Amino acid sequence: MLGPLVAAIDQGTSSTRFLVFNAKTAELLSHHQVEIKQSFPKEGWVEEDPKEILQSVYECMDRTCEKLTQLNIDISNIKAIGVTNQRETTIVWDKETGEPLYNAIVWLDLRTQSTVERLINKTPGRNKNHLKHKTGLPISTYFSAVKLRWLMDNVEKIHEAVLSHKAMFGTVDSWLIWCLTGGKKGGVHCTDVTNASRTMLFNIHTMDWDPELCTYFDIPMEILPKVRSSSEIYGLMKSGPLTGVPISGCLGDQSAALVGQMCFKDGQAKNTYGTGCFLLKNVGTKPVMSDHGLLTTVAYKLGRDEPAYYALEGSVAIAGAVVRWLKDNLGIIQTSSELEKLAADVGTSYGCYFVPAFSGLYAPYWEPSARGIICGLTQFTNRSHLAFAALEAVCFQTREILDAMNLDSGIHLAQLQVDGGMTSNRLLMQLQADILCIPVVKPSMPETTALGAAMAAGAAEGVSVWSLNPDDLTEVTSEKFEPQINPEESELRYARWKKAVQRAMNWETTEPVNNGNAGQK
């Protein structure tokens, strides 16, 4: 007998996955994945279709249940479902019809740059950290409140729905939970503390929506979801093969990876390589503010009466997204896996540096006016060098946020725990160890984000099939990459990278003029 199973919906920026785990051994039994289309209607704009997102979840659930049945595993053993999601991405829908009122504005989107400039200009001393004491965040295009403000200002249907009290706002977790628990027929409108802490409307000290912040952004509190812990029963599945199963875990993807990597102690950290790159360090039950450009965010709150834990976060906008760009925009590779081979052919970038500031620069700079740059080109440079420079860029960006974290805490990380899609690239992992000058440790089961959501769901009161006691947690098998180059060479390359970053700054200083051919296909 297998015993109880727990499932996780992992709704990321570039794909949706549904995964089923054994609650006793944490073994992954089956999963299914569907890619999500991103649209770029104008320069700097990134959108996704909320209905396609929802449909992809249903498709992944159905396919996974079919695969389990083929393996002679009874799906009635699935006792709970956890949700983990791309954070900050903003959706507004009509609560009476259940229809989205606009596409989801993705976290990477830059259309709010002028909104952000306007907000910063009205703060005393034009300070982007004006709200940081409450939110832990700088005023930036990245977070949901400015996206919601843009939607209310620019989309007539949303403006009207807010006035007629029909509008509901949510990040992807809220949209999914509302739809899965019944939608317009009694769906539960909620979010968890980790997702709420990424909106700029949530006070990380009181652990609730903040009336002053809502007034600052002029957002009516009635459209906001109810904030719950990351591990409790929110509602039951209302359709599909898993009807009646409780949805009982909810964590933003980076928090979920922290839980999945078992970073429950103050000082433990993980780096996730997905569309972006996110380094989170558990700082315990009191929020720590950064002096070096990191965010303070809620790590998790695993139960209604459990304490909230906080994290310092270094956020990099473009990591895996650079691979997609080399594939879809430049066509220098046909599949993501080719990148490793192409880069390995040369083993160096030969002085070529690639700063993929497609969405401005996130941590530690928070510079929305930066744009992507490739420099140090000579007639010798070819696509293999560019591929290598792209991988190095991911590693250098991680080094910048790790440096900031070490400066903030005064304690240097002895090794880096990693996860996410890009960690299957062995060259990248070795480069990362070389550039950080510390070992990089990768668990053999890379789906730590989904695992974290499953753990939260399985441990919830009323489900209780997954124990989070340190003694009960399964030993994780992992692989270690040790640094292989001398630190001097590493420092030299890092210094050149820093120089390239300076060249990328202050590029797009005012709103781009639409010259009729902006945007991508």
C-alpha angles and dihedrals in degrees: 000000000000097000124209121351129203126202132207133203107211107190106184134174096262103025147011122229134185115200133182122208136189104245093213100047102022087230116156107236104178143341145174131208133201125187118235122222116235119202125205104196093172138006109296094006120123122183140168131192111250091207091053088050091052092044091051089055092053091046093050091047093050094046093047092049089051091051091050091050089051088053088052091246113145109232090207084077088072101104101175145007127220125200125213124173152175102277131232094017104137131222131176120190141173111257093206099051097025089226123138110243094211139358118286109269104225122227091247093057118122103192090106094063092107090046089053093048090050092050093047091048091058093053121094107270092003090273119175089198092059093118097033095102089065103028105028087228139102119236099265143148086250100076130077102241094067091046090050090048090052091050092050091048099043110028112072094198091056094045089053095044091053091050092048092047093242098112125103122189125203146151115240093278091056093047092050097044092047092051096042093049094053108294112213088003098071102309116173113249104206145125133192129248094257095056092040090054089064097058100074087231095086125088107221091202100050089033093224143088109292118228092207092053091048089051091048091056091033093235120151110236093219092075093057123098121244112265115235136172120272093251120045137092107278097174144308131277108260102195145019130042092316098053111155096023112129121244098219110156131060129171135153107251096256093049089047091054090051089054092043090052087052092238093159096138128083107262098026115125143183136191120213121202108204130122084321130014122250128188113191128182123192109235098179131241098327121070114244118206119219125230092191107061101277125132126241109223141165109265098192145310106211101199140003094267097033122103120259116246121210134212140199109229134200108197123198115187101206124043115115087016088072089061091051089049093051088050104041103028105031099024093214090134130032097204133024092242091061091068093073093052093046092050092043090056090071102024091206140053091228093226095315114135125192120196104188096201092154091144097032118267121302123190130037095009106037089201110156092180094065118103135191119286137182113198142167091055120164133171086266093062116105137173092274090059089049090051090051091047089052092055091045089052090061090051096046091050089052090049090054093054093042090053089051091050092049090050092049096049101030087221116104119221109242093206138359123241109211140188142156137090098299094057089082085073101092094190089056091051092050091046089050092054090047094050095044094041089221132094119272116217121202124187114230090233102062097188095090094140092060090041090056092052091048091050091052091048096045093047095051120122108263091028103051099162095126122060118212093190107131090235092055097049112109121248108254118223112219146171124235127214113199123203110262106181127071115267092237092063090045091052092048092054091045091053090053089050090054089052090053091050090056089054090055094054128103095013105130102039102160133026110297114253110240103234094182098260101063123134133034133287 
